[in-house]
Amino acid sequence: MASDRRDQAVRAAVAHALLSDSAPVAALLDTAGVRASAAALRSAFAAVTDAPVLHAFAVKAAPLVPVLRLLHEEGLGAEVASPGELALARAAGVPPELTVLDSPAKTPAELREALAAGIALNADNPQELARLDPLVAALTGAGGTPPPVGLRVNAQVGGGAIDALSTATDTSKFGVPLRDEGAREWIVRAFLERPWLTRLHTHSGSQGVPLPLMAAGVRAAYELAEEINAAAGRHQVDTVDIGGGLPVNFTSDEETPTHARYARLLADEVPGLFDGRYALVTEFGRSLLARHGTVLARVEYTKTSGGRPVAVAHAGVQVATRTVYDPASWPLRILAYDAAGRPKAGPLLAQDVAGPACFAGDLLAVARPLPPLEPGDVVAALDTGAYYFAHHYAYNSLPRPGVYGYEVEPDGTVRFATVRTPQGPAEIVAESGGAHRDALVRR
């Protein structure tokens, strides 16, 4: 079981001194779990369609080259939204034909690079589409063939429980708003005027969004594709990019909802999309990795304030930014281990688990029932494989933690592989302008 592998990995991480005075935080990634999630995703859609499906991992969820490489080896491509993410995907060996460029703010240089490299892209708005017109004309005029180009639409089906992550509201910044006056007619006309425009893209899902709402967004894109193809008198739109955004259960080890459940729901709600006429692209991120990551942090001090115990540990806002600033939307499960990395026993006591940053709200958990914590113990923040330790927030110039993939052998031996080395003081100085120390000093 994943929980058994996790316990073995925590104990081995302590034994291998992955936690130390100089590196009191370490992040672990269960590579067997990642592989299983990738396989489950592929199987989920293979069970409902025989059409080609590109599963493009959302790089923003875990911008780490070895992770992207692992997912590519498991049959996934990459969805990128910046030059940096594209560089990471290339470094991981993801080929152009398995890469999709999405972003609401692509520069002309980014568009030219994608077209020249054969990278599929989704235009976000009418201005971007107009910017593409001369670029595509120049490419085809020189004898080239443009890669697949799509248009992102906002189905405007509504938001979920987390406003900041809801991408299909009436006023979302993403895509062409499908229900605005005159928008649908403009979209159909835009496709008819551009034979090279062959994809539709929508993304209605994210954490806090229920599956029926996600399916409604996909259905809206499918119906639009059918309308465009009918108007064109040919199968111009041949691919629908349904985005990702499958929510994750952060309350227990139960994996729900699953990719299989979502794929079955889509096949029931939008059967025409799965009858073989349309190729598909998915852009899942969090749902593939979140459950397989664990942040470990050493407890440095314990005390009582206002009658409540407080454990001051080394993981806080720098690795769990969303949880610290919005704990109601992003609660994390916390486990307690002793100084040897063994699960800690004892009566449960409501305790705060505080981070190291110098502001009062740097808390991983408040009044959380845990066995009494002591200096030297280890706290583990679960389900942090996406959007946590890979997205460092350098408050107080706290260093990026080391990230280690692990596998547990049949005999119980745990093998670690370094994904990212811990950041040292010299690196912090370097990225903080250390080479330009006297730049602002008058001479």
N, C-alpha and C positions, 0 to 999 in steps of 0.2 A: 504493500500500500504506500501511497505517496507520503502519508504521515509517518510511517515507519522509516522510509528513506530519509525523510527530513530529520527525524530524531538522530539517526545514525550519522547524518552529515554534520549536525550541530556538534555532536561529541567529537567527531573527527576534526572539525574545524578548530576546536579548542586544543585538541592534542597536537595539531600541526602548527599551532601558534599563529593562525590567521588573525586572531585577535591579540593585540599586544599594547604596550604603553604608547608606541608610536602609531599604531593602527587599531584603535579601540572600536572600530566599526568595520564590519565585513558583510558583503552581500553574497548570497548563495543562489544558484540557479540549477534546478533539477533538470538535467538535459534529457533524461528518459521521459519525464513528463512533457517537455516541449515536443519531443518526437511524437509522443502519443496524441497530443493535441493537433499537430499538423496532419497526422494520419486520419484522425477522426473528422477533421474538416474536409479532407479530400473525399473520404468515404461518404460523408453526408450528402454532398452534391452529386457524386457519382450515382447514388441510389435514386435520384429523382430526375436525372437528365443524361442523355448520351451526347449532348452538345459539348464543345470544348469549353472548359472553365479555367481561367487564370486566377489563381488565388495569390493576390499581391499583398504581402504583409505590409501593414502601415508602419513605416520606419519610425515615425514619431513616437510609437509606443515603446520602442527599445532601440535607440540609435547606437548600437554597439556592433562593430564589424563581425566579431566571431558569432554573435547571435544571428545576424543576417546570413552569415555563411552556413550555419547549421540549418536554418529554415530553407535556404536554397537547396541544400543537399537533400532536404525532405520534400522537395518538389514545389516550393513556393517561390514567387517572384517578389517584387518590391513596389510599394506605392510610396512615392517621394513627394515632398512639398516644399523643397528648397534646394539650392545648389549644394548645401552641405549634406543633406540627406541623399542626394544623387551621388555625391562623392563617396559616401559610406557604402551605398549599394554597389557601386562599381568596385570599390576596394574589396568587397565581399565576393566579387565574382558574378554578380547577378547580371545577365546579358541584357542588352537594350530591349529585345523582344519580350522580355518578362518584366519590364519596368513600365510604370505608369506615373506620369507627372501631373499632380493636382496641386493647385495653390490659387488663392484669390488675388495674388499680386505678382504674377510672373512678369519679369522684365523682358524687353525685346531680346536681350542676349540669351536668356533662358529659353525662350521660344525657338530662337535660331538653333541653339545647341540641340534641343530635343528633336527638331525636325531633321537636322543633319545626322544625328546619331541613330535615328530610327526608333526613338522612344515615343510610345503612345502618350497623348496628352489630352486633357479635358479642359476646354475653355470655360471660364467662369462667367463671362458676361458679354454683352454686345460689343463693348469697346475692345475687349481682347480678341473677339472673333474678327472684328474689323482690322485689328493689328496683324492677325494671321493671314488675311487675304493676300497682301503683297508678298509675304514670305513664302506661302505655298505656291503662288504663281511663279516666283523666281525659281523655286526648286523644280517645279514641273517643266518650266521653260528651259531649264538646263538639262532636261532629260531624266531628272530624278523622280522618285515616287515618294510622296509623303507617307509617314507612318500613320497609323490610325489616329484620327482626331475626333473628339467628342465634345458635346456641350453639356455642362452641368445645369440641371434644373432643380429648383427648390419646390418640392411638391406641396409645401405649405399645409401639411396635414396636422401640425400642432407640435407642442413641446412635451418633454418628459418632466421628471421630478427635479432635475438639475438645470436651471435656466441657462447657465453659462455653457452647457454642453448641448443644448437643443438646437439642431441645425435646420429644422424644417418648420420653424415658426413663420408667421406672416412677414416678419421684419428681419429674418435671418440675413446675414451678410453674404451667404454663400449662394451662388448659382442664379439663374434667371427665375424670378418668382412666377410660377406656372399659373396662379390664379389671379394675378394682377390684370387689370383691364388691358386688353389687346396683346398680352404677352404670348398667349398660346398661338395666335395667328402669326405673330412675329417669328416665333420659333419655327413653325412649319415653313414659312417663307424663307427663313435663313437656311434651312436645309435644302430646299428646292434650288436655291441660288448657288449652293456649294456642293457639288457631287462628291467632293472628297470628305464631307462631313458624314461620318458613318456610325457614330456611337452616341448614346445617351447615358448620362451619369446622374445618379441621385444618391444621396446619403442622408437617411432619416434617422438612423440609429445612433445610440450612444448610451453610456451609463444612465440609468433612470428612465429610459424609454421602453415602454412595453412592446412586446413582439407584434401585436396586431397593428400598432401605429407604424412600426417599421415596414410591415407588409403592405400597409396602405400606401406608403411612399413608393415602394417598388411597383405596386399595381399602377399607380399614376404614371410612372415612367414607361411601363409597358404599353399602356393605352395610348400614350403620346407617340411611341415608336410605331404602333399600328396605324395611327392617323397620318404620320409623316409618310410611311411607306405606301399607304393608299393614295395620298395626294401625289406622290412621285410616280406611281404606277410601276414601281419596282422595289426590290428589297434593299433600299438604300441604307437604312439603319440595320446593321447586322449584328451589333453587340450592345448589350446593356450592362453597364457597370453599376452594381447595386450597392456599392460601398461596404461598410462593415458596421461596427457599433454594437455588436451583440453584448448585452450587459453581463456582468459577472456577479455571482453571489459571494459577497464578502463576509457572510455571517457564519459559514460553516465549511466543512470539507466537501460538501455535496456540490457537484458540478451541475448547476442548473441556471439558466436554460442551456441546452446543448446545441451545437451546430446542427446536429441531426434533427432536432425538434424544429429549429428555425427553417431548415431546408424543406421539411415536410409541410410546414405551414405555408411557405411560399408556393410550393407545388399545388397545394389545395386552393389557395387564394388567387393565384395567377397562373393557371395551368398552361396558358398559351406561351408563357415565357420559357417553359421547360419542354416544349414539344419538339425541340431540335432545330427550330428555325433561327434561334438567336444564340450566339456565343455569349458567355457570361464572364464578368470580372467581379471578384470580391476584394474587399480591402479590410479584412479583420486585423486587429492588433491586440488590444487588451485581452480579449477572450482567449487568445492563443498562449499568452505568457503570464498573466497576472498570478494564476494559482501556483506557478512553479518557482516563484521568487521568495526569498526570506532575507530580511535584514537582521543581522545580529549586532548587538551593542552591549558593551560591558557596563555594568552598574558601577559608578564611581563612588557615590555617596548615597546615604539614606538619612532622612530626617522626618520630623513631624511639623506640620504647620497648620494652625487652626484645628488641631486634633486629628488631622488626616495625614497618614504616612505619604511621603514623597520619595520616589526613587529617581535620582538624577543619573541618567544614562547618557551615552554619547551619540545616540541617534535621535534626531528631531527634525526641525524644519529643513535641514540641508538635504535630507533623503526622503522626507514625507511631507512635502510642501502642501499638497492638497489637503491632507488630513489635518495638519496644524491650522491652516487658515479656514477650512470649511469642514470641521469634524462631523457635523450632522450628515453631510453628503458622502463623506469618505471615511467612515470608521474603519479601523484596522483591528484585527484580532491580534492579541498579544499573548505569547507563551513565556513561561519562566523556566530557566534552566539554572543549575548550580554552577559553581566555578569550574567544574570538570565537564560541563556540557550535558549533564544528565537532567531529564525532566524533573522539575522541583516539586516536591510533595509538601503537604502541610495544610492547615486550615486556611480557607480563602479569606483575604482581608482586602477591603476596598482601599486602593492605593492609586496615587497619581504616578504616571510614568513620564518624567520630564526630560526634555532634550537639553543640549549644552548651550544653545544660543541665548544671547543676553536680551530676551524679552519675555514677559510673563506668560504669553500664550504659547510658548514652545512646548507643547504637550502632545505626546503620542496617545495618551489615554487619561481619562479623569475618573477617579473613584472606581477603578476597574478591579473586580475581585480576582486576586492572584495570591499564591502562597507568599508569605512574608519575604520581601526581597532584602538582600544584604549586599554590601560592597563586594565586588568580585563576581557576583552572579551575572548571568547573561539573559537579556530580554530579546525575544524574537518577534519581529513584526511580520506577520504572514501576508501572503497574497500581494507581494510587492514587486512581482516580476515585470510589470509594465507601468510606466509613468511614475516610478518611484526612484530607485537607486540609479537609474540611467539618466535621470534629469536632475542634475546637481544644482542646488541653490546655495551660492557661496556666502551666505550670511556669516558675519564674523570671520570671514576668510577660512571657514572650516573646510578641510580637504575632502576631495572626492574619495569615497571608500574603494577598496579593492573589490572586484567582482570575480567570483569563482564558480565555474560550472562544476557539477559533481555527478558522478555515477557510482552506484553501489553494486559491487560484484556479488555473485551468488554466495561467496563465503563471508560476506559482510564487510569486506575491505572497501573503503571509500577512496575513489580517485578524484583528485581535484585538477582542474585546468584553469589557468589564469585567463580571464576574459579582459580585465583591465587592472593594471597595477595600482596600488594606493598612491594617491598624490602626495608628494613631499613638499616641504617648505620652499625649496628652490623653485619648484614649478609654480607655486602660488605667487612668488615674487616675480617670476618671469612673465606670467600672464597679467600681472598687475602693473606693468610698466617698469620693471626693474632695470631694463636696459636703457631707459630714458630718464634716469634719476634726476638729472640736472636740467631737464627740458623746460621747466618753468622758472628756473632761477636766473635772475638778471646777472649778467657778467660785465 
